[in-house]
Amino acid sequence: MPIMDESTPLGAEIARDNRRAQRLEATTFPRPDVTRIFTIANQKGGVGKTTSAVNIAAALSVQGLRVLVIDIDPQGNASTALGIEHSTDVNSIYDVLIDDLPMADAVAQCPDLENLVCVPATIDLAGAEIELVSLVAREQRLQKALTTYLAEREDAGDRVDYVIIDCPPSLGLLTVNAFVAAREVLIPIQCEYYALEGLSQLLKNIQLIQKHLNPELQVSTILLTMFDGRTNLSSQVAEDVRAHFPRQVLDVAIPRSVRISEAPSYRQTVITYEPNSSGALSYREAAEQISMRGVKKNG
């Protein structure tokens, strides 16, 4: 068929994606020695933060790794993308943070991915920033609930491999809770003008968390999103980010993709919606590199 003729740009792209898919199908992602806890953070909106959180989580889970997603963004977009019910009458991360509900009572199974569970966010979380102010140990509430839950899973012989925490696009108490609970920060950076704007403030806040609340926290991973190889701007931004953060930036960049944008409207990640699309393959390769780095780090 002409479309598979590798001498045409479309044919070459299809053949390349087919090879990527075959290689990933034959690849096993290693289990980390200990549970890896990531916070996905960037106070700049629209950079692909939630999209990256759910798709990396899904990509890890389809490889047989056990993944917990914690949606701590009042918009609840991560919950929606994973097909998790998050109306006001379900147990959610709000109940865990404010009412001391055990996290196990708020965890919901993702319908499309058997190895992935999620603690959803409801609209109640919008007021949690104010309610947290008066609570004892307000910055450590997520950490304590998560530590207890992970210990219960490990005691039951069902250890969680990855925890992915999706933050709101702000640096309030919800995000502080996420930073205190995590060991690693993944920062998605959009390949657009002003990409690095505001990043210095985020890094300063992370340094404050390291100094006063969580010395184990580190910015381990930076993911380039919305990359368009046809434009000089995307290439220049990618080059600048790699120059600033040579060790943290993943080799793979996430392209602009219609399939990635469509998937949440079907209450799915692109990993289950269109697993062999270029966007899904890029997220699967990003997850692969994250898992491989974890082995080097822990080993």
Secondary structure, DSSP 4 states (H G I P E B T S, - for coil): -GGG-TTSHHHHHHHHHHHHHHHHHT--PPPPSS-EEEEE--SSSSSSHHHHHHHHHHHHHHTT--EEEEE--TT-HHHHHTT---STTS--HHHHHHH---GGGT-EE-TT-TTEEEE---GGGGGHHHHHHTSTTGGGHHHHHHHHHHHHHHHTT----EEEEEPPSS-SHHHHHHHHH-SEEEEEEESSTTTTTTHHHHHHHHHHHHHHT-TT-EEEEEEEESB-TTSHHHHHHHHHHHHH-TTTB-S--PBP-HHHHHGGGGTS-HHHHSTTSHHHHHHHHHHHHHHHHHHHHH-
